[in-house]
Amino acid sequence: MIRILLLFLVVFFILLIFNNNAKKKNKNTGIYKKLIIALVIFAVIFLLATSGRFILPQILQILKIGAPFLTKFIGL
């Protein structure tokens, strides 16, 4: 788990360096911004999927407890 996190960080910093170099040369940096956003989203999804057995059941438990209160406020 730590290795994949380090890999995401290395790729993130490499993309940041490419983005800064493109800014200095006045080139289009849109592709690097999109790649950075895609990498961050993929990393978050991957971390949630691998540690989901701990995080997702807790979130679902909170939703199950909070649903009756939420419906009272909405008025359903």
C-alpha positions as CSV (number, residue, x, y, z in Angstrom):
1,M,0.0,0.0,0.0
2,I,2.8,2.4,0.9
3,R,4.6,1.5,-2.4
4,I,1.7,2.4,-4.6
5,L,1.2,5.6,-2.6
6,L,4.8,6.5,-3.2
7,L,4.4,5.7,-6.9
8,F,1.4,8.1,-7.1
9,L,3.4,10.8,-5.4
10,V,6.3,10.4,-7.8
11,V,4.1,10.5,-10.9
12,F,2.3,13.5,-9.4
13,F,5.6,15.4,-8.9
14,I,6.8,14.5,-12.4
15,L,3.6,15.9,-13.9
16,L,4.0,19.0,-11.8
17,I,7.5,19.5,-13.2
18,F,6.3,19.0,-16.7
19,N,3.5,21.5,-16.1
20,N,6.0,24.1,-14.8
21,N,8.3,23.6,-17.7
22,A,5.4,24.0,-20.2
23,K,4.4,27.2,-18.4
24,K,8.0,28.6,-18.8
25,K,7.9,27.8,-22.5
26,N,4.5,29.3,-22.9
27,K,3.0,26.1,-24.2
28,N,-0.4,24.6,-23.5
29,T,-0.5,23.2,-20.0
30,G,-4.1,22.0,-20.1
31,I,-3.1,18.4,-20.8
32,Y,-0.9,18.3,-17.7
33,K,-3.6,19.7,-15.5
34,K,-6.0,17.1,-16.8
35,L,-3.5,14.3,-16.2
36,I,-2.9,15.6,-12.6
37,I,-6.6,15.7,-11.9
38,A,-7.1,12.2,-13.4
39,L,-4.2,10.9,-11.3
40,V,-5.5,12.3,-8.1
41,I,-9.0,11.0,-8.7
42,F,-7.6,7.5,-9.6
43,A,-5.4,7.5,-6.5
44,V,-8.4,8.4,-4.3
45,I,-10.6,5.7,-5.9
46,F,-7.8,3.2,-5.6
47,L,-7.2,3.9,-1.9
48,L,-10.9,3.8,-1.2
49,A,-11.2,0.5,-3.0
50,T,-8.2,-1.1,-1.2
51,S,-9.2,0.1,2.2
52,G,-12.9,0.0,1.6
53,R,-13.5,-2.8,4.0
54,F,-12.8,-0.3,6.7
55,I,-14.1,3.0,5.3
56,L,-17.2,2.2,3.2
57,P,-19.0,0.1,5.8
58,Q,-18.6,3.0,8.3
59,I,-20.0,5.5,5.8
60,L,-22.9,3.2,5.1
61,Q,-23.6,2.8,8.8
62,I,-23.7,6.6,9.3
63,L,-26.1,6.9,6.3
64,K,-28.3,4.2,7.7
65,I,-28.5,6.0,11.1
66,G,-28.9,9.4,9.6
67,A,-31.5,8.6,7.0
68,P,-34.5,8.8,9.3
69,F,-33.4,12.2,10.5
70,L,-32.8,13.4,7.0
71,T,-36.2,12.4,5.8
72,K,-37.8,14.3,8.7
73,F,-36.0,17.5,7.7
74,I,-36.9,17.0,4.0
75,G,-40.5,16.3,4.8
76,L,-40.9,13.0,2.9
